[in-house]
Amino acid sequence: MIEMKFLGMDFTCALSSLQSGEIPPKDCLLPLISKLLGYLIVAASTTVKLPQILKILQNSSVRGLSVVAFELEVVGYTIALAYCLHKGLPFSAYGELAFLLIQGTYCAIAPTVLAGKIDPMLFEALYASQHAIFFCARIPQIWANFKNKSTGELSFLTSLMNFAGSMVRVFTSMQEKAPMSVVLGSVIGIVTNGTILSQIVVYQKPPARKEKKSD
C-alpha cells in the first residue's frame, strides 16, 4: 500500500485497517489522534486571545485584568517556545506557543532567547523556571478575582480554550514522548486555568433587569 503521510501524520496504518474492515490498532491510532489534536490546538491558538482583545475593545476597559499576569505570561511563552525548538519536538506538540507569543505582542527578548545560543543546561533551567513564571502569572489574576469577587472583563471563551488546550496538550505530549517537564507545564496550566475558569462561572453576575417605566 502507498504510504500516506501529511504534516508528520501517517495515515497508512489506519487506512489499511479500515479498508480491511478492521478497527485500526491502538499503536497506530493513538499517535494519529495525538497529531490531529495537536494541530487542532495550533489552529485554535491563532485566535485564542481574540475574544479577550475584542472584549477589551468593546468595553473600552481593562477592569479586573492583571497587567503583570499578561507580561509574565509572554515571558513564559518565549522560554517554552525556545525550549521546544531546542528539544526538536514536532510542531504539532508546541505550535500554539508561536501564535500565542505573536498575539502577546512580545518581541523584545524573543530573538535572543530563540537564537539557540544558550547552553543546554541553561535551557533546562530556563524551561523549569517558566513553569514558575506561568504559575506566578496566573496567581495575581486569581487573587484579584478572589479579592474583588469579580472577574471583570475576563473572557470566558479565552479561559475555556486555555483550559481545554492544557488538557489536550497533556495527552499529546505523552504520546509524542516529550520530556516530563513539558507535561508538568500542561498540568500546571490545567490547575491555574481551571481555577480562573471556575471563578468566572462562580463570580458571574446575572444581567441587570431593566425596570419598566410606569406611565
N, C-alpha and C positions, 0 to 999 in steps of 0.2 A: 504494500500500500504506500502511496506517495505521502511523504511527511508533510504535515500541515502545521507550520509554526508562524506565529504572528506576535510581535512585541514580546517575545520571550515566552509566549504561551504555546504549549504543544497540544494540539487538538487530535493528533494521530491516534493515540490510545483510546480516547473517549469515543471518537467517531467509528473506529474499528469495532469496538464493543457494541455500539448502537446498531451498526449495520448488521451485526451478527445476531441482533435481537437480544442482547445481554445488557445488564446494567454495568457500566464501567466500574472496574475495581477501585477500591479506596486509594490505592497507591498512585493512580493516575488522575483520579477525580479531585481529591483534596488539593493538590498543587495547582490544578487548573482553576478551581474555585478561589483559592487564595490569590492567584494572579488577577482574576477578574474583579474580586473585591478590592484589591489594591488599586487597580486602575480606576475603579468607581470612586474611591476615596480621593484620588488625584483629581479626577474630573470635578467632583463636588467641591474640592478645595478652591477651585478657581473663582468661586462666588461665595465662599463660606462667610467672609466678612461683609459682604454686600448688604445683607439685611440690617446689620448693625450700623453701617455707614448711612444707609438710607433713613434709618430711624433717627439718627442724629440730625441729618439734614432736614428731615420732615418736621421735627420738633424744634429745630434750631437750639438744641440743648444737649449738654453732656451731663446732665444731672444724674447723680448716682454712680457715675463711671469713675474708675480709678486710673488716673494718667500713669502712675507708677506701674500699675499692672500691665498696661499696654507696652510701656518701654521695656520692662523686664522680659515680657513675652517675646518681643522682637529679638532681643539678645539671645534668648534661648533657642529660637528658630535658627539663628545664624550658626550657633555652635552645633546643634543637632544635624543640620544640613551638611556642615563641613565633616562631621564625624561619619555620616552615612556614605559620603563621597569617598572619604579616606578608606573605609572598610570595603568599598567596591560593591555595595549592595545593589540589587536591581532597582531600577527607577520606580517600579510598582510598589516598592517597600518604603519609599520615602518621598516620592514626588510631590506630595501635598505641601511639604516644608518649603519648597521653592516658591510655590504660589502664595502661601501664607506670608512668606518673607516679603514678597513683592507688594502684597496688599498692606503689609505693615509699614510700607514706605520707609524702610530702613536700609540704608546703603553705606553708611559712614565707615563702619568697621568690617562689613561683609567681605570686601575684596581681599583684605589682609588675611582674614581667617580662612577664606575659601581657596586661597592660593596654594594650600597644601604644603607650605614651607614650615611646617611645625613638627617637632619631634613626636614620634608615635606615642611615647609615654605621656607627653603633654596632651595629645589628642584624647587619650583615655581619661586623663584627669579633667580636661575641659568638658568632655561628654558627661562625666559623672556630675560635674558641677552644674550642668544645665538642668539636671533633674531638680536640683535645689532651686535654681533660678525660676523654673516653671512653677514649682510649688509655691515659692515666695511671691510669684507674680499673681497667683490666684488668691493668696491669703488676704491682701489688702482689700480686694473686691468682696471676698466672702465676709470679712469683718465689717466692711462698710454696709453691706446688705443687712447683716445681723443687727448692727448698731442702729441703723435707720428704720429697720423693719420694713424695708422697701428695696426694690431692685432698680428703681428709677427707670432709665431708658434702655436697660439691658434688653437685648433681643432674645426672645425665647427660641426662635429658629436657629440663630447662630449658636447658641448654647447647646441646643439639641444636636446639631450637626457635629459640634466639637465632642460631645459625649459619645455619640454613636461612632464617630470616627475612631476614637480611642479604643472602644470595644472591638471593633473590627480589626484595628491595627494589631492588637494582641494576638489574634488568630493568625493574621498574615505573617507577622514577624516570626512566630513559632514555626510556621510552615516553611518560611524562607531560611530557617535556621540562623536567624540574626542573633547577635550577642544578647545575653540576658539583660545587659544594661539598656538595650533598646526596648525590650519587653517591659522592663521596670518603668521606663518613661511613660509607656502607654497605660500601665496600671495606675500610675500617679495621676495621669490625665483622666482616667475613669472616676477616681475618687474626687478630685477637685472639680472637674466639670459637672459631675453628678451632683455635687453639693450645691453649686451655683444654679443648676437646672432646678433642683428641688426648692431652692429659695425663691426662684421666680414663680413657681407654682404656689408655694405657701403664702408669699407676700403679695401676690397679685390681688389688686383691689377690683371689685366689680365696678363696671362703668356706672357713673352717677346718673341717676334718673332725672330726666327733665321734668320740672314741676309744671303742671298745666296752669296757665294763667286764667284766673277767674274773671268772668265778664262783669 
